[in-house]
């Protein structure tokens, strides 16, 4: 199990990731935009979101830092845009930790299968700390 950091931006994620990659001398980042997601008729990506960053990853001095732009219309507060990410190869561990931390908090997204993870969910705990949980197994 690992805990990573996830930083959200308000439309300038690509510039930030490219800046951090240069500043820390990392590999060129792989960037996935909202427009590159698999089509879903239940959730059509608006034109203004298609070039925004859905996910980018940099390994900075041995730690994985993840980045994205918030989806248009999602509230954004500079300074409150960092969440902790729990990754595990054990789904039962993901479920247990999620259930432990949701007590007294707010579930933002129930644990569910997504196109990037067999089990993913997010919440804000009772201390207003944002958490994401993701199964890191490869069977998709």
C-alpha positions as CSV (number, residue, x, y, z in Angstrom):
1,X,0.0,0.0,0.0
2,X,1.2,3.5,-0.8
3,X,-0.1,7.0,-0.1
4,X,0.4,9.6,-2.8
5,X,-0.5,13.2,-3.3
6,X,-3.1,14.5,-5.8
7,X,-3.1,18.2,-6.8
8,X,-6.0,19.9,-8.6
9,X,-5.7,23.0,-10.8
10,X,-8.3,25.3,-12.2
11,X,-7.5,25.1,-15.9
12,X,-3.7,25.5,-15.8
13,X,-2.7,22.0,-14.9
14,X,-0.7,21.3,-18.1
15,X,1.4,24.4,-17.5
16,X,2.0,23.5,-13.9
17,X,3.0,19.8,-14.7
18,X,5.4,20.9,-17.5
19,X,6.9,23.5,-15.1
20,X,7.4,20.9,-12.3
21,X,8.8,18.4,-14.7
22,X,11.4,20.9,-15.9
23,X,12.1,22.3,-12.4
24,X,12.7,18.8,-10.9
25,X,14.3,17.3,-14.1
26,X,11.8,14.5,-14.4
27,X,10.8,12.5,-17.5
28,X,8.4,14.3,-19.8
29,X,4.9,13.8,-18.2
30,X,2.2,11.6,-19.7
31,X,-0.9,13.7,-19.8
32,X,-4.4,12.4,-20.3
33,X,-7.2,14.9,-21.1
34,X,-10.9,14.7,-20.4
35,X,-11.4,14.4,-24.2
36,X,-9.3,11.2,-24.3
37,X,-11.6,9.3,-22.0
38,X,-13.6,6.4,-23.3
39,X,-17.0,7.6,-24.7
40,X,-19.9,7.3,-22.3
41,X,-23.4,8.3,-23.6
42,X,-24.5,8.9,-19.9
43,X,-21.7,11.5,-19.5
44,X,-20.8,13.6,-22.5
45,X,-17.7,15.7,-22.1
46,X,-18.4,19.4,-22.9
47,X,-16.2,21.1,-25.5
48,X,-14.6,23.4,-22.9
49,X,-13.4,20.4,-20.9
50,X,-11.9,18.3,-23.7
51,X,-8.4,19.8,-23.5
52,X,-8.3,20.1,-19.7
53,X,-6.0,17.6,-17.9
54,X,-7.9,14.6,-16.4
55,X,-4.7,12.9,-15.1
56,X,-0.9,13.5,-15.1
57,X,1.8,11.8,-13.1
58,X,5.3,12.9,-12.1
59,X,7.8,11.0,-10.0
60,X,9.5,13.7,-8.0
61,X,12.5,12.5,-6.0
62,X,11.0,9.1,-5.6
63,X,7.4,10.1,-4.8
64,X,4.5,9.9,-7.3
65,X,2.6,13.2,-7.5
66,X,-0.6,13.2,-9.5
67,X,-2.3,16.2,-11.1
68,X,-5.6,17.2,-12.8
69,X,-7.7,20.2,-13.7
70,X,-11.1,20.4,-11.9
71,X,-14.0,19.7,-14.2
72,X,-15.8,22.9,-15.4
73,X,-18.4,23.9,-12.8
74,X,-16.6,22.1,-9.9
75,X,-15.8,24.5,-7.0
76,X,-12.0,25.3,-6.7
77,X,-10.3,26.9,-3.8
78,X,-6.6,27.5,-4.1
79,X,-4.9,26.0,-1.0
80,X,-7.6,23.4,-0.6
81,X,-6.8,21.6,-3.8
82,X,-4.6,18.7,-2.5
83,X,-5.9,15.2,-1.6
84,X,-4.2,12.1,-0.3
85,X,-4.4,9.0,-2.4
86,X,-4.4,5.5,-1.0
87,X,-3.4,2.8,-3.5
88,X,-3.5,-0.9,-2.7
89,X,-3.4,-4.2,-4.4
90,X,-6.0,-5.5,-1.9
91,X,-9.6,-4.6,-2.5
92,X,-10.7,-5.6,1.0
93,X,-8.1,-3.2,2.4
94,X,-9.4,-0.4,0.2
95,X,-13.0,-1.1,1.3
96,X,-12.1,-1.2,5.0
97,X,-10.0,2.0,5.0
98,X,-12.7,3.8,2.9
99,X,-15.4,2.7,5.4
100,X,-13.2,3.7,8.4
101,X,-12.5,7.2,7.1
102,X,-16.1,8.0,5.8
103,X,-17.4,7.9,9.4
104,X,-18.4,11.5,10.2
105,X,-17.2,12.6,6.8
106,X,-18.7,13.1,3.3
107,X,-18.6,10.6,0.5
108,X,-17.8,12.3,-2.8
109,X,-17.8,9.1,-4.9
110,X,-18.8,5.7,-3.5
111,X,-16.4,2.9,-4.2
112,X,-17.0,1.6,-7.7
113,X,-15.4,0.3,-10.8
114,X,-14.1,2.9,-13.2
115,X,-12.3,2.7,-16.5
116,X,-9.0,3.2,-14.6
117,X,-9.6,1.1,-11.5
118,X,-11.6,-2.0,-10.5
119,X,-12.4,-0.2,-7.2
120,X,-12.1,3.6,-6.8
121,X,-13.8,6.1,-4.5
122,X,-13.3,9.4,-2.8
123,X,-14.3,11.2,0.4
124,X,-13.7,14.1,2.7
125,X,-13.1,12.9,6.3
126,X,-14.5,14.6,9.4
127,X,-11.4,16.8,9.6
128,X,-12.0,18.1,6.0
129,X,-9.1,16.1,4.5
130,X,-9.7,14.8,1.0
131,X,-8.9,11.1,0.3
132,X,-9.0,9.0,-2.8
133,X,-8.8,5.2,-2.7
134,X,-7.8,3.2,-5.7
135,X,-7.2,-0.5,-6.3
136,X,-3.8,-0.8,-7.9
137,X,-4.2,-4.4,-9.3
138,X,-3.7,-4.9,-13.0
139,X,-6.7,-7.1,-13.8
140,X,-9.1,-4.8,-15.7
